[in-house]
């Protein structure tokens, strides 16, 4: 599986369910290798499915990217004190 667009919607649903369950149970997001074992797929396919799951969230701007987080840090930096 190489394309995010070719991912089976049932796999994205299963992965989303697995991620949310892990967040509730452990308080941390699972690694894609853990997700691969849980879903019975190889790690490369798991990463592709994970990218498909996160694609709508990223395009909405909910997950910071390097560019947006750099911009955020610059805009929220405290101005130098005068005095």
FIBA-938070 format. One record per residue (C-alpha): x, y, z; residue number from 1; residue in three letters. Coordinates in Angstrom, 2 decimals. Layout:
REM residues N
+---------+---------+---------+-----+-----+
:      c1 :      c2 :      c3 :   i :  aa :
+---------+---------+---------+-----+-----+
:       X :       Y :       Z : NUM : ALA :
...
+---------+---------+---------+-----+-----+
This chain:
REM residues 83
+---------+---------+---------+-----+-----+
:      c1 :      c2 :      c3 :   i :  aa :
+---------+---------+---------+-----+-----+
:    0.00 :    0.00 :    0.00 :   1 : UNK :
:    1.70 :    3.19 :   -1.11 :   2 : UNK :
:   -1.01 :    5.77 :   -1.57 :   3 : UNK :
:   -2.97 :    7.39 :    1.23 :   4 : UNK :
:   -5.94 :    7.68 :   -1.14 :   5 : UNK :
:   -6.04 :    3.90 :   -1.69 :   6 : UNK :
:   -6.44 :    3.00 :    2.00 :   7 : UNK :
:   -9.53 :    0.96 :    2.85 :   8 : UNK :
:  -11.95 :    3.05 :    4.96 :   9 : UNK :
:  -12.54 :    0.12 :    7.29 :  10 : UNK :
:   -8.83 :    0.07 :    8.12 :  11 : UNK :
:   -8.84 :    3.78 :    8.92 :  12 : UNK :
:  -11.85 :    3.25 :   11.19 :  13 : UNK :
:  -10.14 :    0.35 :   12.95 :  14 : UNK :
:   -6.94 :    2.35 :   13.39 :  15 : UNK :
:   -8.79 :    5.41 :   14.73 :  16 : UNK :
:  -10.59 :    3.18 :   17.21 :  17 : UNK :
:   -7.29 :    1.60 :   18.27 :  18 : UNK :
:   -5.60 :    4.99 :   18.70 :  19 : UNK :
:   -8.41 :    6.41 :   20.84 :  20 : UNK :
:   -8.57 :    3.25 :   22.94 :  21 : UNK :
:   -4.82 :    3.44 :   23.58 :  22 : UNK :
:   -5.07 :    7.12 :   24.49 :  23 : UNK :
:   -7.78 :    6.38 :   27.04 :  24 : UNK :
:   -6.05 :    3.29 :   28.46 :  25 : UNK :
:   -2.44 :    4.51 :   28.60 :  26 : UNK :
:   -2.59 :    8.27 :   28.13 :  27 : UNK :
:   -0.24 :    8.17 :   25.15 :  28 : UNK :
:   -0.68 :    7.60 :   21.43 :  29 : UNK :
:    0.51 :    4.22 :   20.15 :  30 : UNK :
:    3.51 :    3.88 :   17.85 :  31 : UNK :
:    2.72 :    2.82 :   14.28 :  32 : UNK :
:    4.53 :   -0.50 :   14.93 :  33 : UNK :
:    2.16 :   -1.19 :   17.85 :  34 : UNK :
:   -0.77 :   -0.35 :   15.60 :  35 : UNK :
:    0.59 :   -2.69 :   12.92 :  36 : UNK :
:    0.66 :   -5.61 :   15.39 :  37 : UNK :
:   -2.83 :   -4.82 :   16.64 :  38 : UNK :
:   -4.29 :   -4.57 :   13.13 :  39 : UNK :
:   -2.35 :   -7.50 :   11.68 :  40 : UNK :
:   -0.57 :   -5.49 :    8.97 :  41 : UNK :
:    3.09 :   -4.78 :    8.29 :  42 : UNK :
:    4.61 :   -1.56 :    9.73 :  43 : UNK :
:    4.90 :    0.16 :    6.34 :  44 : UNK :
:    1.20 :   -0.37 :    5.68 :  45 : UNK :
:    0.42 :    0.80 :    9.20 :  46 : UNK :
:    2.23 :    4.10 :    8.55 :  47 : UNK :
:    0.27 :    4.60 :    5.34 :  48 : UNK :
:   -3.02 :    3.96 :    7.15 :  49 : UNK :
:   -1.95 :    6.32 :    9.93 :  50 : UNK :
:   -1.23 :    9.06 :    7.39 :  51 : UNK :
:   -4.69 :    8.47 :    5.89 :  52 : UNK :
:   -6.26 :    8.79 :    9.36 :  53 : UNK :
:   -4.39 :   12.01 :   10.12 :  54 : UNK :
:   -4.73 :   13.64 :    6.69 :  55 : UNK :
:   -8.11 :   15.35 :    7.35 :  56 : UNK :
:   -6.94 :   16.54 :   10.76 :  57 : UNK :
:   -3.71 :   17.96 :    9.36 :  58 : UNK :
:   -5.48 :   19.76 :    6.53 :  59 : UNK :
:   -7.78 :   21.40 :    9.10 :  60 : UNK :
:   -4.71 :   22.75 :   10.90 :  61 : UNK :
:   -5.30 :   20.86 :   14.14 :  62 : UNK :
:   -1.92 :   19.14 :   14.14 :  63 : UNK :
:    0.99 :   21.55 :   14.09 :  64 : UNK :
:    3.60 :   21.00 :   11.42 :  65 : UNK :
:    7.18 :   22.25 :   11.57 :  66 : UNK :
:    6.22 :   25.40 :    9.70 :  67 : UNK :
:    3.17 :   26.25 :   11.78 :  68 : UNK :
:    4.87 :   25.47 :   15.10 :  69 : UNK :
:    7.81 :   27.71 :   14.15 :  70 : UNK :
:    5.40 :   30.48 :   13.23 :  71 : UNK :
:    3.55 :   29.98 :   16.52 :  72 : UNK :
:    6.73 :   30.16 :   18.60 :  73 : UNK :
:    7.76 :   33.38 :   16.89 :  74 : UNK :
:    4.37 :   35.01 :   17.29 :  75 : UNK :
:    4.02 :   34.10 :   20.97 :  76 : UNK :
:    7.56 :   35.00 :   21.99 :  77 : UNK :
:    7.76 :   37.57 :   24.73 :  78 : UNK :
:    9.05 :   40.95 :   23.63 :  79 : UNK :
:   12.35 :   41.99 :   25.17 :  80 : UNK :
:   11.91 :   43.81 :   28.45 :  81 : UNK :
:   12.77 :   47.47 :   28.56 :  82 : UNK :
:   14.24 :   48.40 :   31.81 :  83 : UNK :
+---------+---------+---------+-----+-----+
